[in-house]
Amino acid sequence: MQKKSFDIIVVGSGLAGLTAAFHASKNGSVALITKSQLDTSNSYYAQGGIAGAISEDDSPDLHAHDTLVAGRGLCERDAVNILVSEGRDRILDLIEMGMQFDQKDGQIVLGLEGGHCKRRILHAGGDATGKELTCFMLEKVMEQQSIETFEYTAVTQIIVSEGICRGVQAIDFISGQNVIFEAPACILATGGLSRIFSRTTNPHTATGDGISLAYDAGAKVEDMEFIQFHPSALCVENQDAFLISEAVRGEGAWLINKSGERFMKDIHPLAELAPRDVVAFSIYQQMKKDKSPNVYLSLKHLNPEKIKNRFSNIYNKLESFGYDMTADLLPIAPAAHYMVGGVKTGLHGETNIPGLFACGEVASTGVMGANRLASNSLLECLVFGKRAAEAAGKIQALSPSIPELDEYTNKPEFEQFYLDIKNEVADLMSQKVGIVRNEEDLTNALNRFEEITRKVETCARDYNVLKARQIVEICELITRSALLRKESRGGHIREEFKHEDPDFRVHIVFQKGKETTYVPLRK
């Protein structure tokens, strides 16, 4: 197998991976590995903005308060304080580097989104913040001579020897070759997993393989039951869910039932701008009550020219579906959107495996709790991407101790095998492990996942077989965690346990081959 040596490996090219690679390049040579193109990630498709307490009437304390409220008692306060205080600095760093956020009369325009008490959401390109920010950081990364990029290269294994991360094994899709990347430090920034649901806002690459790779290597994962469903994704038959940004409701859009009534006003004092878990669940209940596959988003009462200018990309996309955003009722329903839990890390992205770090959506840093506050995700990428890179740069190089490894094939005949399994588990996840869960559905889903696992484990050592096993493993972890959490909290709602249990303010932590543990919040 071909070997390549670096000082730091970064896996994933979303905003967290690009941020980590950029800062890591100051400490030595960096391999930036991505299984698709460098610009394919959840970050790239993020329409909303990035939250930051930069206005005079705002403060990191207020931002922290909103984050803690949204997190429903499971946020780690020290991590949240780091996010909101260093986040402000990271945004100002970006502006100094030349990042252009939307302005009016020379002042940065700040938007409002669900769960925020102040206008603190910065946007770029109107509703294309993720794209603008990711492209900006990608440009900065490409300028660094110490960073070497590897597109269409998928990591198949995190190499752990003598309890220490030594690098990764990967397969190059173009040449078909297996490659070993050696480094004293590896940063996972592989993004989310919501593509394991049939209705999702995520790109096809977001299948949770980073969490599976870390779990198989012995890393702890936590809070797997907390999946955030975005409340407002376009609902059109036989079409992928198209995200309609939270910022649209921030500008005054209404949620309407089939009778034409606003229903959020009687549910929460913030109405349409309640935290996402509240809005998504309320829409679910309204759909059930109306026996309808959707509710509606209405912008008819708003200035049409302002809406067209503010949300030009969304407007054009909706037009391609046959809808006028300013005049038509838009059919929407929740869709799987964001993984709140993930690989358990400390405040510098460190995992329980020396030399292995994680940042971005793949990581569980403690800032999200049971439900992510809108527009905190891009901020987390900036803050903890930098922290992980700085900590990784301090790892002392050891003489490589890499065991003999078996190669993976990538045979076309296994592609359909993977797709069949992926489609089955995606339907199971949406039907039985969705917004509202119950013991019977969860148990039935888990039994089927276990059956599929036994079938997959007898197959060949092929990349598509590995992907199938990883997806089922992730689904199992989510379902097991959802069964264990006998309460409703944030992005996890159980029919039999409708309320939060004040004695259950713990993280459910899994580690391969070990007993499940319940970890209380840090003091």
Summary of the structure (lengths in Angstrom):
residues: 523
radius of gyration: 21.9
end to end distance: 46.8
largest distance: 68.9
contacts: 1960
relative contact order: 0.17
helix: 38%
strand: 21%
